[in-house]
């Protein structure tokens, strides 16, 4: 019994902060600018008394847009549709002659039900409905024109807040999720887990509204899986599994010599380095050589190499690793982004190794064997 009582008391305590102090400052600065700019635009276009009666919900919407921008409540459709719907309900009930208190209760209920039905739930919109109802004696001369500043406020908030977030919040480091082979197959890491179906079933079992979008929830699940996978792999890094006896070329290497290296060593890609400093310059693939060959020569059977060195055919490496890159961070590039190998470079961008798909599979196999019961 004491343990249960203590657990219940813990629910009364404030939740742990989920944002860093710099995010608090960023959100506070954004709210200051967005609210001030929106009200300045209101006062320039509309009557001051009308603006002041409708102003309080602006701050509430700004909190969602700037401090909880991943919430479904902060999407464009909920803000615009929720505000216009709730303001319309406030106009209807304000002009109905009902006493303010029952009109307010009915207005909040109708606004909530309507937003659920239209899938535009936005909590500050209920406050907007009450603001219209309680201030209806002063707003009555405006009639339906009350919707004009409501629409203006919604659009201003969306534009200003999204612009501020884009300028001040670093982009999420999310690997591309497109299939590099342009087929309808799911990505390799998604073929064993029907994530969307599992999420749908879990949300249906949970039965309550969650203040998070399905996309962000799926991203959170991916991060949990990735962190759990990283923990299960221990401290294995790229330096532990990379190939060190490398075959490489320079920009001056001929196409014929490059093709011979790829063929003799059964390679799919060939790193191109600066001969003096060993700095990684690019990557040449088999396809790069074939695309720049011309018909009429027996080398290889597909064509004839161009006269210039392979520097004209190499591409910049899109992803590189370092010696201390964890094994878990090598899986997605080599399984989902169409890469056959990852160059491993030091702090001066000098090539020190390669992690190939074969190296990765062998390392995962060895780790799997170690985890089997004796």
C-alpha positions as CSV (number, residue, x, y, z in Angstrom):
1,X,0.0,0.0,0.0
2,X,2.7,2.6,0.8
3,X,4.4,1.8,-2.6
4,X,1.1,2.4,-4.4
5,X,0.5,5.7,-2.5
6,X,4.0,6.9,-3.3
7,X,3.5,6.0,-7.0
8,X,0.3,8.0,-7.1
9,X,1.9,11.0,-5.3
10,X,4.7,10.9,-7.9
11,X,2.2,11.7,-10.6
12,X,1.5,15.1,-8.9
13,X,5.1,16.1,-9.3
14,X,6.2,18.1,-12.4
15,X,7.4,16.0,-15.4
16,X,11.1,16.0,-16.2
17,X,12.1,18.7,-18.7
18,X,12.2,17.3,-22.2
19,X,13.9,20.3,-23.8
20,X,17.3,21.9,-23.2
21,X,17.5,25.5,-21.8
22,X,18.5,26.8,-25.2
23,X,15.2,25.5,-26.6
24,X,13.4,27.4,-23.8
25,X,15.2,30.6,-24.9
26,X,14.5,29.9,-28.6
27,X,10.8,29.4,-28.0
28,X,10.5,32.4,-25.8
29,X,12.2,34.7,-28.4
30,X,10.0,33.2,-31.1
31,X,6.8,33.8,-29.1
32,X,7.8,37.4,-28.4
33,X,8.4,38.1,-32.1
34,X,5.4,36.2,-33.5
35,X,2.8,37.5,-31.0
36,X,4.1,41.1,-31.4
37,X,4.2,40.9,-35.2
38,X,0.7,39.3,-35.4
39,X,-0.8,41.9,-33.2
40,X,0.9,44.7,-35.1
41,X,-0.6,43.4,-38.3
42,X,-4.0,43.2,-36.6
43,X,-3.9,46.8,-35.3
44,X,-2.9,48.0,-38.8
45,X,-5.8,46.2,-40.6
46,X,-8.6,46.1,-38.0
47,X,-10.3,48.0,-35.2
48,X,-8.3,48.1,-32.0
49,X,-11.2,47.0,-29.8
50,X,-11.9,44.0,-32.1
51,X,-8.3,43.0,-32.0
52,X,-8.0,43.1,-28.2
53,X,-11.1,40.9,-27.7
54,X,-9.6,38.2,-29.9
55,X,-6.0,38.5,-28.9
56,X,-5.5,36.0,-26.0
57,X,-5.8,32.8,-28.1
58,X,-2.9,34.1,-30.2
59,X,-0.5,33.4,-27.4
60,X,-1.8,29.9,-26.7
61,X,-1.5,29.0,-30.4
62,X,2.1,30.4,-30.4
63,X,3.1,28.1,-27.6
64,X,2.1,25.1,-29.6
65,X,3.7,26.4,-32.8
66,X,7.0,27.3,-31.3
67,X,7.4,25.0,-28.2
68,X,5.6,21.9,-29.4
69,X,5.7,22.2,-33.2
70,X,5.7,18.4,-33.6
71,X,2.2,18.2,-32.0
72,X,-0.8,17.5,-34.3
73,X,-2.4,20.5,-32.7
74,X,0.3,22.7,-34.4
75,X,-0.4,21.6,-38.0
76,X,-1.8,24.2,-40.5
77,X,-5.2,22.5,-40.9
78,X,-6.1,22.3,-37.1
79,X,-5.1,26.0,-36.6
80,X,-6.9,27.4,-39.6
81,X,-10.0,25.2,-39.6
82,X,-10.2,24.9,-35.8
83,X,-10.1,28.7,-35.3
84,X,-12.6,29.5,-38.0
85,X,-15.0,26.7,-36.9
86,X,-14.8,27.8,-33.2
87,X,-15.2,31.5,-34.1
88,X,-18.3,30.6,-36.2
89,X,-19.8,28.7,-33.3
90,X,-19.1,31.6,-31.0
91,X,-20.8,34.0,-33.4
92,X,-23.9,31.8,-33.6
93,X,-24.2,31.3,-29.9
94,X,-23.4,34.9,-29.1
95,X,-26.2,36.1,-31.3
96,X,-28.6,33.4,-30.1
97,X,-29.6,35.3,-26.9
98,X,-28.4,32.6,-24.6
99,X,-27.0,33.6,-21.2
100,X,-23.1,33.8,-21.4
101,X,-22.5,30.8,-19.0
102,X,-24.6,28.2,-20.7
103,X,-23.6,29.6,-24.1
104,X,-19.9,29.2,-23.1
105,X,-20.4,25.6,-22.0
106,X,-22.3,24.7,-25.1
107,X,-19.9,26.5,-27.3
108,X,-16.9,24.7,-25.9
109,X,-18.7,21.3,-26.4
110,X,-19.7,22.1,-29.9
111,X,-16.3,23.4,-30.9
112,X,-14.6,20.3,-29.5
113,X,-17.1,17.9,-31.2
114,X,-16.8,19.8,-34.5
115,X,-13.0,19.8,-34.4
116,X,-13.0,16.0,-33.7
117,X,-15.3,15.5,-36.7
118,X,-13.2,17.6,-39.0
119,X,-9.9,16.3,-37.6
120,X,-8.7,19.8,-36.7
121,X,-8.3,19.6,-33.0
122,X,-6.6,22.8,-31.7
123,X,-7.1,23.6,-28.0
124,X,-6.8,27.4,-28.3
125,X,-9.7,27.3,-30.6
126,X,-12.1,26.5,-27.7
127,X,-10.8,29.6,-25.9
128,X,-11.5,31.6,-29.1
129,X,-15.1,30.4,-29.1
130,X,-15.5,31.6,-25.5
131,X,-13.8,34.9,-26.3
132,X,-16.3,35.6,-29.0
133,X,-19.3,34.6,-26.8
134,X,-18.3,36.7,-23.8
135,X,-17.4,39.7,-25.9
136,X,-20.3,39.4,-28.2
137,X,-22.0,42.7,-27.1
138,X,-18.9,44.6,-28.3
139,X,-18.4,42.3,-31.4
140,X,-22.0,42.2,-32.5
141,X,-21.7,45.3,-34.8
142,X,-19.0,43.4,-36.8
143,X,-21.2,40.3,-37.3
144,X,-19.6,37.6,-39.5
145,X,-16.7,40.0,-40.2
146,X,-15.2,38.8,-37.0
147,X,-13.9,35.8,-39.0
148,X,-11.6,38.1,-41.0
149,X,-9.2,38.9,-38.1
150,X,-9.5,35.2,-37.0
151,X,-8.3,34.0,-40.5
152,X,-5.6,36.7,-40.6
153,X,-4.3,35.7,-37.2
154,X,-4.2,32.0,-38.1
155,X,-2.3,32.6,-41.3
156,X,0.1,35.1,-39.7
157,X,0.9,32.7,-36.9
158,X,1.5,29.8,-39.2
159,X,3.7,31.8,-41.6
160,X,5.8,33.6,-38.9
161,X,6.2,30.6,-36.6
162,X,7.1,28.2,-39.4
163,X,9.6,30.7,-40.7
164,X,11.1,31.2,-37.3
165,X,11.4,27.5,-36.7
166,X,13.1,26.9,-40.0
167,X,15.7,29.6,-39.3
168,X,16.5,28.7,-35.7
169,X,16.0,25.0,-35.3
170,X,18.6,22.6,-36.8
171,X,17.2,20.1,-39.3
172,X,16.7,16.6,-38.0
173,X,19.4,14.1,-38.9
174,X,17.1,11.6,-40.6
175,X,18.5,9.3,-43.2
176,X,16.7,9.1,-46.6
177,X,13.9,6.5,-46.6
178,X,13.5,6.2,-50.4
179,X,14.3,2.8,-52.0
180,X,17.5,3.5,-53.9
181,X,16.6,0.8,-56.5
182,X,13.2,2.5,-57.3
183,X,11.2,-0.6,-56.7
184,X,8.1,-1.2,-54.6
185,X,9.9,-3.4,-52.1
186,X,10.1,-2.1,-48.5
187,X,13.5,-1.0,-47.3
188,X,15.6,-4.0,-46.0
189,X,15.3,-2.9,-42.4
190,X,11.5,-2.7,-42.6
191,X,10.8,-6.1,-44.1
192,X,10.7,-8.1,-40.9
193,X,8.6,-5.6,-39.0
194,X,5.2,-4.4,-40.2
195,X,5.7,-1.1,-38.3
196,X,2.7,0.8,-39.6
197,X,0.3,-2.0,-39.0
198,X,1.8,-2.5,-35.5
199,X,1.5,1.2,-34.7
200,X,-2.1,1.3,-35.8
201,X,-2.9,-1.7,-33.6
202,X,-1.1,-0.2,-30.6
203,X,-2.9,3.2,-31.0
204,X,-6.2,1.4,-31.3
205,X,-5.5,-0.6,-28.1
206,X,-4.4,2.6,-26.3
207,X,-7.7,4.2,-27.2
208,X,-6.8,7.8,-26.3
209,X,-5.8,10.8,-28.2
210,X,-2.0,11.2,-28.3
211,X,-0.3,14.6,-28.7
212,X,2.1,13.3,-31.3
213,X,1.8,12.7,-35.1
214,X,2.0,9.2,-36.5
215,X,5.1,10.2,-38.4
216,X,6.9,11.4,-35.3
217,X,5.8,8.3,-33.4
218,X,7.1,6.1,-36.1
219,X,10.4,8.1,-36.0
220,X,10.6,7.7,-32.2
221,X,10.1,3.9,-32.6
222,X,12.9,3.8,-35.1
223,X,15.2,5.7,-32.8
224,X,14.3,3.3,-29.9
225,X,15.1,0.3,-32.1
226,X,18.4,1.9,-33.3
227,X,19.5,2.7,-29.8
228,X,18.5,-0.7,-28.5
229,X,20.4,-2.3,-31.5
230,X,23.5,-0.1,-30.7
231,X,23.4,-1.3,-27.1
232,X,23.2,-4.9,-28.1
233,X,26.3,-4.6,-30.3
234,X,28.5,-3.4,-27.5
235,X,31.5,-1.2,-28.5
236,X,32.3,-2.5,-31.9
237,X,33.4,0.3,-34.2
238,X,34.5,0.7,-37.8
239,X,38.2,0.2,-37.0
240,X,37.4,-3.3,-35.6
241,X,35.9,-4.6,-38.9
242,X,37.2,-2.4,-41.7
243,X,39.5,-3.7,-44.5
244,X,42.9,-2.1,-44.3
245,X,44.9,-3.6,-47.3
246,X,43.1,-1.4,-49.8
247,X,43.1,-1.1,-53.6
248,X,42.8,2.5,-54.7
249,X,43.4,4.8,-57.6
250,X,44.4,8.4,-58.3
251,X,42.6,10.9,-60.6
252,X,45.3,10.1,-63.2
253,X,44.7,6.4,-63.2
254,X,43.6,5.2,-66.6
255,X,40.2,3.7,-67.1
256,X,41.8,0.4,-68.2
257,X,43.9,0.1,-65.0
258,X,40.9,1.0,-62.8
259,X,38.8,-1.6,-64.5
260,X,41.5,-4.2,-64.0
261,X,41.6,-3.4,-60.3
262,X,37.9,-3.8,-60.0
263,X,37.8,-7.0,-62.0
264,X,40.9,-8.7,-60.4
265,X,39.9,-8.0,-56.8
266,X,36.1,-8.4,-57.4
267,X,35.3,-4.9,-56.2
268,X,32.2,-2.8,-56.9
269,X,33.8,0.5,-56.0
270,X,37.2,2.0,-56.0
271,X,38.3,4.9,-53.8
272,X,40.2,7.7,-55.5
273,X,42.8,9.5,-53.4
274,X,45.4,12.1,-53.8
275,X,48.6,10.2,-54.3
276,X,50.8,12.4,-52.1
277,X,48.5,13.1,-49.1
278,X,46.2,10.0,-49.4
279,X,43.3,12.4,-48.9
280,X,40.0,10.8,-50.1
281,X,38.8,12.6,-53.3
282,X,36.0,10.4,-54.5
283,X,34.6,7.0,-55.4
284,X,34.5,5.3,-58.8
285,X,32.0,2.5,-59.4
286,X,31.8,-0.1,-62.2
287,X,28.9,1.7,-63.7
288,X,30.8,4.9,-63.8
289,X,33.4,3.3,-66.1
290,X,30.9,1.7,-68.3
291,X,28.9,4.9,-68.8
292,X,32.0,6.7,-70.1
293,X,33.2,4.0,-72.4
294,X,32.7,4.1,-76.2
295,X,31.9,1.2,-78.5
296,X,34.4,-0.2,-80.9
297,X,37.1,-1.6,-78.6
298,X,37.4,-5.0,-77.0
299,X,38.2,-3.7,-73.5
300,X,36.1,-4.6,-71.7
301,X,33.5,-6.4,-73.8
302,X,31.1,-3.5,-73.3
303,X,33.2,-0.7,-74.8
304,X,36.3,1.4,-74.8
305,X,37.5,3.7,-72.1
306,X,37.9,7.4,-72.5
307,X,41.5,8.7,-72.8
308,X,41.3,10.9,-69.7
309,X,42.0,9.5,-66.3
310,X,39.2,8.3,-64.0
311,X,39.1,11.6,-62.2
312,X,36.5,12.7,-64.8
313,X,34.3,9.7,-63.8
314,X,34.5,9.7,-60.0
315,X,31.8,10.9,-57.8
316,X,32.1,12.5,-54.3
317,X,31.5,10.1,-51.5
318,X,28.1,10.8,-50.0
319,X,28.8,9.1,-46.7
320,X,32.1,8.4,-44.9
321,X,32.9,6.8,-41.6
322,X,35.6,7.3,-39.0
323,X,37.6,4.8,-37.0
324,X,35.3,5.3,-34.0
325,X,32.0,5.2,-35.9
326,X,29.8,2.6,-34.1
327,X,28.8,-0.5,-36.0
328,X,25.1,0.4,-35.6
329,X,25.7,3.6,-37.6
330,X,27.1,1.6,-40.5
331,X,24.0,-0.6,-41.1
332,X,21.6,1.9,-42.6
333,X,24.0,3.4,-45.2
334,X,25.1,-0.1,-46.4
335,X,21.6,-1.6,-46.4
336,X,19.2,1.2,-47.4
337,X,21.2,3.8,-49.4
338,X,22.5,1.6,-52.2
339,X,26.2,1.9,-51.0
340,X,28.5,-1.1,-51.5
341,X,31.2,0.3,-49.1
342,X,31.9,3.1,-46.7
343,X,35.3,4.8,-46.8
344,X,36.9,5.2,-43.4
345,X,38.9,8.4,-43.0
346,X,40.9,10.1,-40.3
347,X,40.6,13.6,-39.0
348,X,42.6,14.9,-42.0
349,X,40.2,13.1,-44.5
350,X,43.0,10.6,-45.3
351,X,41.7,7.2,-46.4
352,X,42.6,4.5,-43.7
353,X,40.1,1.8,-44.5
354,X,36.9,0.6,-46.1
355,X,33.9,-1.1,-44.6
356,X,32.2,-3.2,-47.2
357,X,28.8,-5.0,-47.1
358,X,30.8,-8.2,-46.7
359,X,32.6,-6.8,-43.7
360,X,29.3,-5.8,-42.1
361,X,27.6,-9.1,-42.7
362,X,30.6,-11.0,-41.3
363,X,30.7,-8.8,-38.2
364,X,27.0,-9.1,-37.5
365,X,27.3,-12.9,-38.0
366,X,30.1,-13.2,-35.5
367,X,28.2,-11.1,-32.9
368,X,25.1,-13.3,-33.4
369,X,27.2,-16.4,-32.8
370,X,28.5,-14.9,-29.5
371,X,25.0,-14.3,-28.3
372,X,23.9,-17.9,-28.9
373,X,23.5,-20.0,-25.7
374,X,26.4,-22.3,-25.1
